Every structure is written in C-alpha cells, then in structure tokens.
C-alpha cells in the first residue's frame, strides 16, 4: 500500500497574493491576530523570519485539540511567492514520517490563488490522509483575507 501522499488546494485570495506571501514569509506571528481561535502563536527559534534554514514553532488548535509544530523553512522562491516548511517535531510527527507544507501564490487573469500543498509519508497504513488539515489551511487563508479587509 502507498504510504506517500500529496494533497493540494488552491483558494482565491481577494486581498492580494502579495499580502498573503508577505505575511507568511516575514510576519507569520500575525496569523494569531487574524485567526486567534486557530493559531495561537508563532515563535522564531533560530535564524530570521523569511529566511531559509530558520526554525519556527507554531502553537495552534486543530480538530478541537491544542497542538504544536516545529518546522524549518526549507526553501523560499520569491519569484513564485513560494515558501516550503519541513516538519521537524510536533503532533504531526506522531503520525507521519515526513511532512512538508508548501504555500505559493499564483496570479491568473488577475485572480490571486493561494495554493497549499501537503506532501507526506504516513508511519503506517492505519494513518489517515491529512484532509482535515488541508481544510484547516483553507479556513486560515479565508480568515487572513477577512482580517486584512477589516483592518485595512
């Protein structure tokens, strides 16, 4: 059986793709202001926000449970407005051997899409695909968009 998986969602972001990318890259701690019931904090453990090789730790609530995730910013591509995070520690690592989260922004016909890609390897066949986590990221994207419009 296949233990590897990849889930992708692209969400229209009316507040402007540059806005989302800038928050994700340089100010991820602002997620807790835009969606405090989902994201409680983002701390820098090593390096600088917005730089590959930096290590950050998120505290968040998913599926009604408080969780944490320690990640390294694996790569950044400014041209593609892409950031890739590799999971190092945290709740997800209890279920997955590898877990990489990528966000990127693309613009087509003046429509900005925020795309989330989850690539993972499950520890065993009993582990579910992280579909609820992908839905969680969609909800966060919508919360950030709403927050931006309310506060701009």
GICORDA-V23679 format. One record per residue. N is the residue number from 0. RES is the residue in three letters. SS is DSSP state (alpha for helix, beta for strand, coil for the rest). OMEGA is omega in whole degrees, 0 to 359 (NA if undefined). Layout:
N,RES,SS,OMEGA / N,RES,SS,OMEGA
This chain:
0,UNK,coil,180 / 1,UNK,coil,178 / 2,UNK,coil,178 / 3,UNK,beta,179 / 4,UNK,beta,178 / 5,UNK,beta,177 / 6,UNK,beta,182 / 7,UNK,beta,173 / 8,UNK,beta,176 / 9,UNK,beta,185 / 10,UNK,beta,176 / 11,UNK,beta,183 / 12,UNK,coil,187 / 13,UNK,coil,180 / 14,UNK,coil,179 / 15,UNK,coil,182 / 16,UNK,alpha,178 / 17,UNK,alpha,179 / 18,UNK,alpha,181 / 19,UNK,alpha,182 / 20,UNK,alpha,180 / 21,UNK,alpha,178 / 22,UNK,alpha,182 / 23,UNK,alpha,184 / 24,UNK,alpha,190 / 25,UNK,alpha,185 / 26,UNK,coil,182 / 27,UNK,alpha,177 / 28,UNK,alpha,178 / 29,UNK,alpha,178 / 30,UNK,alpha,182 / 31,UNK,alpha,175 / 32,UNK,alpha,183 / 33,UNK,alpha,185 / 34,UNK,coil,188 / 35,UNK,coil,179 / 36,UNK,coil,181 / 37,UNK,coil,182 / 38,UNK,beta,184 / 39,UNK,beta,179 / 40,UNK,beta,177 / 41,UNK,beta,183 / 42,UNK,beta,176 / 43,UNK,beta,180 / 44,UNK,beta,183 / 45,UNK,beta,178 / 46,UNK,coil,181 / 47,UNK,coil,174 / 48,UNK,coil,176 / 49,UNK,coil,180 / 50,UNK,coil,178 / 51,UNK,coil,181 / 52,UNK,coil,179 / 53,UNK,coil,181 / 54,UNK,beta,180 / 55,UNK,beta,180 / 56,UNK,beta,180 / 57,UNK,beta,166 / 58,UNK,beta,189 / 59,UNK,beta,174 / 60,UNK,beta,178 / 61,UNK,beta,182 / 62,UNK,coil,176 / 63,UNK,coil,182 / 64,UNK,beta,175 / 65,UNK,beta,184 / 66,UNK,beta,175 / 67,UNK,beta,180 / 68,UNK,beta,175 / 69,UNK,beta,186 / 70,UNK,beta,169 / 71,UNK,beta,173 / 72,UNK,beta,187 / 73,UNK,beta,179 / 74,UNK,beta,177 / 75,UNK,beta,175 / 76,UNK,beta,184 / 77,UNK,coil,182 / 78,UNK,coil,180 / 79,UNK,coil,185 / 80,UNK,coil,186 / 81,UNK,beta,174 / 82,UNK,beta,181 / 83,UNK,beta,181 / 84,UNK,beta,175 / 85,UNK,beta,180 / 86,UNK,beta,178 / 87,UNK,beta,183 / 88,UNK,beta,174 / 89,UNK,beta,186 / 90,UNK,alpha,181 / 91,UNK,alpha,183 / 92,UNK,alpha,173 / 93,UNK,alpha,183 / 94,UNK,coil,187 / 95,UNK,beta,177 / 96,UNK,beta,177 / 97,UNK,beta,176 / 98,UNK,beta,180 / 99,UNK,beta,179 / 100,UNK,beta,179 / 101,UNK,beta,170 / 102,UNK,beta,170 / 103,UNK,beta,182 / 104,UNK,beta,174 / 105,UNK,beta,180 / 106,UNK,beta,178 / 107,UNK,beta,181 / 108,UNK,coil,179 / 109,UNK,coil,175 / 110,UNK,beta,178 / 111,UNK,beta,176 / 112,UNK,beta,171 / 113,UNK,beta,181 / 114,UNK,beta,175 / 115,UNK,beta,176 / 116,UNK,beta,177 / 117,UNK,beta,177 / 118,UNK,beta,189 / 119,UNK,beta,172 / 120,UNK,beta,181 / 121,UNK,beta,179 / 122,UNK,coil,178 / 123,UNK,coil,185 / 124,UNK,coil,180 / 125,UNK,coil,181 / 126,UNK,coil,179 / 127,UNK,coil,172 / 128,UNK,coil,187 / 129,UNK,coil,182 / 130,UNK,alpha,180 / 131,UNK,alpha,177 / 132,UNK,alpha,176 / 133,UNK,alpha,177 / 134,UNK,alpha,177 / 135,UNK,alpha,179 / 136,UNK,alpha,175 / 137,UNK,alpha,179 / 138,UNK,alpha,178 / 139,UNK,alpha,179 / 140,UNK,alpha,179 / 141,UNK,alpha,178 / 142,UNK,alpha,179 / 143,UNK,alpha,178 / 144,UNK,alpha,180 / 145,UNK,alpha,180 / 146,UNK,alpha,180 / 147,UNK,alpha,181 / 148,UNK,alpha,181 / 149,UNK,alpha,186 / 150,UNK,coil,178 / 151,UNK,coil,NA
